[in-house]
Amino acid sequence: MRPHLSALRICLIYLVLAISWVLLSEHFLQLRFGDSDEYLKWMSEKKYLFLAVTAAILYVLLLRQFKRQAAAYAAMEQSEQRLNRALEAVEDGIWDWDLRTNKVFYSPGFARLFGLPRESLSDEYELWESRLHPEDREATLAAHQAHLAGDTPQLDCVYRLLHTDGSYRWIHSRGRVIRDESGEPLRMTGVCSDITDQRSKDDYLRQAAAVFETTQEGLLVTDLQGTIVHVNPSFTRITGYSADEVLGHDPSMLKSGRQDATFYKAMWHALLSEGAWNGEIWNRRKSGEVYPQWQHIRAVYNEQGQLTHYVALFSDLSNVKRSQKELEFLVHRDPLTGLPNRLLLRERIEQAMAHAEIERGSGALLVLDLDHFKHINDSLGHAAGDLLIKAVAERLRECLDENSSLARLGADEFAVVLRSQHEYHASRTAQRLLEAMHDPFYVDGNPIYMSVSLGVSLYPDDAQDVDHLLQHADAALFQAKASGRNAYAFYTPELTARAHSHVQVEAALRQALERDELRVFFQPVHEIASGRVVGAEALVRWQHPHLGMVPPGMFIPVAEESGLITSIDAWVLQQACRQIRSWLDQGIALDFVAVNLSSRLFNRGGLMQRVESVLKETGLPAHYLELEVTESAVMQNVDQALQQLSQLRMLGVRLAIDDFGTGYSSLMRLKKMPVHKLKIDQGFIAGLPDDSEDAAIACAVIALAHSMGLKVVAEGVEHADQAAFLREYACDMGQGYWYGRPRPASEMNWQSKAEVTDLGEYKN
């Protein structure tokens, strides 16, 4: 209904009635009274009567209208109150976006989504858009635009919204656009729900379902009446029954009959009183096989605390039982060779020593170690290594008699216990074992030659208990290896003292790393032709609080053997780079500082990342750092070394081969190495210029390096005539006591060494 038409209609009716009243009333009065005074009187009264009647009609109409309006206002206010109460009660956020003004109405529920007080809500569109998660922003806005464009029937999207507490809440938003008659969007209205908790529950349920389906343990779910309602794939794998074969049946179909009624009574008592039971139980597979299970059963209750289901989780113990039997064998036997292991060896040593004490006899313990067995594993693989170990064990067994007991201690180490033997019997057995290794072993058709080193400890002369006897045999084995391998050695007290010293140095060295007792000294490297200092080599020193400066020859071998050299090298690298950076900042001109890399650090992974990290931390340009790798370290694994050196070269550091001439490299391999320098070992410099062999080697290395575009550094230059010889044969650089001893950084002398004088002819 249109208001202006209704008002016009009422006015027209009023006008018609008024005109009709005027005309008809005047005509009636004219007929009734004519032109008398009475006529004039009634004409005047008629006006007032018309006014009274119309006023009464107007009153009635206005009264009726005002009552309707009041009722409409009351109904509207009541409806608005109901709407507000509904909005207050609804947890979801309701929004109404006016697309013409870009203003948004947010319900009180939306304030809870934001974590804002209700009075802080505005009608700004940016209040919502600014809180969208950066990763969800583009997709969410695109979904709104797609619905506005009519590409989707309704808005339905999920996104994250920033809460006032700093967290993001997952929101599910649904809405619909309202358009005018021409199809233009006027507003969009919708509702937003916080689904963070629901999403977490859904994730939990998906994870639980994934665990249920993928776990290796069998799962069985029954209802309150004990009817199977669900099983997982592992149940089928373990029992042999498919889900269709057991669903709707009682778990008693799996019983083996090995447990009696008392067993099950105790199980149900635990379930009803404690809500859980676990233990070992024997069940029967579909094939009829009876097998052991470890089973855990738990009662499941709903939110009202009512029992609804039982869940049984079980694992097949067949392999465990089988392994226990095998373990009983492995406890005393080596699995590869079947020989007694270390535990059984100790028992046999104790028996032999007890027998010797009773009989007043003697015996011996021989510990054998295969020489360079690691090379077999590295070159042929561990499978070939295992075959070789088995072949060695068999050959050793053939060399021994009934008075001997052979055992494998682990890896490539064996032991022999000799009972009631004299010392010469032990040496004879040791020699026989050495000779048994002369013939080759054939592994996969390939001949392999092996040798062993043996350590011999006698009882009761060398030890009266098992531990000391083993220690003394190990000490003798170490001596046999140190003397060149493929030999045997007897224990002596001096060996024990040396071993104790080794242990003490290792323990003190570990503490030295923790107590910051290590120092970095620097030895200058001079350009031989000019005498100019061009660089330095970083060398580690140990300042012991009681022993003073510990010689490197005393602790470096221990560090290499114990593996501590890796930590020491890494520490020296970092300290050296910091010092180079400091010198550069002081304006000291030098071309490089060399840092030695042990074979352990060089051949382990992550070296390039370690060097790159130190350079970045210290701010040192890479070309100032020179890394020295020994020739033997490079040749341990040529392919790996080539890759390692190439990565370091790409990093920009300098590379040098240290101790060149002492290893076993080939020119074919050397030419592939991306190095900058060769360092002639000081053993070839010591005899210069008089020793013709040293002179020939030095000249050959210099010529070889120059022909390959490499620089040459001579180590151990201690005399002027050595420096003069090297200058004459164009050696690039030299270091040694002639140029300067290793010193702390604060005592470094950066002055050039005066040129040596020409000392005449030298022998080649």
Number of C-alpha atoms within 10 A of each C-alpha: 5 6 8 9 10 10 10 11 12 12 12 11 11 13 12 12 12 14 12 12 14 16 11 12 15 16 12 12 17 15 11 12 13 13 11 10 10 12 17 15 10 16 17 10 11 17 12 12 13 14 11 12 12 14 12 12 12 12 12 12 12 12 12 12 12 12 12 12 12 12 12 12 12 12 12 12 12 12 12 12 12 12 12 14 11 11 17 14 11 14 17 22 23 22 20 19 20 18 16 9 11 12 16 21 17 22 21 23 22 26 20 17 21 21 14 15 11 15 8 7 16 14 16 15 17 13 14 15 13 12 16 21 17 11 10 13 16 11 14 21 13 11 18 19 14 15 18 23 13 12 11 14 13 17 21 18 16 18 18 22 24 18 17 13 9 9 9 17 20 21 21 17 20 16 20 19 22 15 13 9 6 6 9 12 17 15 20 20 17 17 20 22 19 21 18 15 11 11 13 12 12 13 12 12 12 12 12 12 13 11 13 19 17 13 14 17 22 24 23 22 22 22 16 13 10 15 18 21 16 17 23 21 18 20 24 18 14 18 20 15 17 15 16 10 10 19 17 15 14 14 15 11 12 17 14 17 12 11 12 8 9 8 11 11 11 11 16 15 13 16 17 13 9 11 16 19 19 16 11 13 17 18 21 19 18 14 9 12 10 18 18 19 21 15 20 16 22 19 18 17 13 9 6 6 8 9 15 13 19 22 19 19 18 24 18 20 17 13 11 13 13 10 13 12 11 13 14 10 14 17 14 17 21 18 15 14 18 15 23 24 22 19 13 18 23 17 13 18 25 15 13 22 25 15 16 18 14 9 10 11 17 20 25 29 26 29 29 26 25 20 17 13 18 15 12 17 15 12 11 12 12 13 12 14 21 18 17 22 21 15 16 20 20 13 15 18 17 11 13 16 11 7 12 18 19 21 26 26 20 13 13 20 18 24 25 24 22 26 24 20 18 16 17 9 14 23 17 12 19 24 14 14 23 20 14 18 18 12 12 13 18 13 16 9 7 9 11 12 11 20 21 27 28 31 27 30 29 23 27 17 11 18 16 15 14 18 11 14 24 21 16 27 29 25 27 27 29 21 23 23 19 11 13 10 20 18 19 25 23 22 23 16 12 10 19 17 12 13 17 13 12 18 14 12 16 20 11 15 22 16 12 16 15 10 11 11 15 20 18 20 21 25 24 28 27 26 20 27 19 15 20 19 23 19 25 24 22 26 20 20 21 21 16 16 9 7 8 9 14 14 11 13 8 11 19 19 15 18 18 15 13 14 13 18 21 19 15 21 20 20 16 23 24 18 16 25 26 17 19 23 17 14 14 13 10 9 8 12 13 17 14 20 24 25 26 23 23 18 19 17 20 23 17 11 12 12 18 18 13 14 21 17 13 20 22 12 12 17 12 19 14 21 15 20 24 23 22 23 26 21 22 18 20 26 19 16 13 16 12 16 18 19 13 21 25 18 16 22 19 12 16 16 22 23 24 27 25 26 21 23 19 14 14 11 16 9 9 8 13 17 11 11 21 20 24 18 22 27 25 25 18 17 14 22 23 18 14 25 22 14 15 14 15 18 23 15 16 26 18 13 18 23 17 15 19 17 10 11 12 18 18 25 26 29 22 20 21 19 15 16 19 24 29 23 24 26 21 16 14 16 26 20 25 29 27 20 14 15 24 18 15 22 17 15 17 9 10 16 12 16 11 15 16 12 15 18 10 13 12 9 9 15 12 15
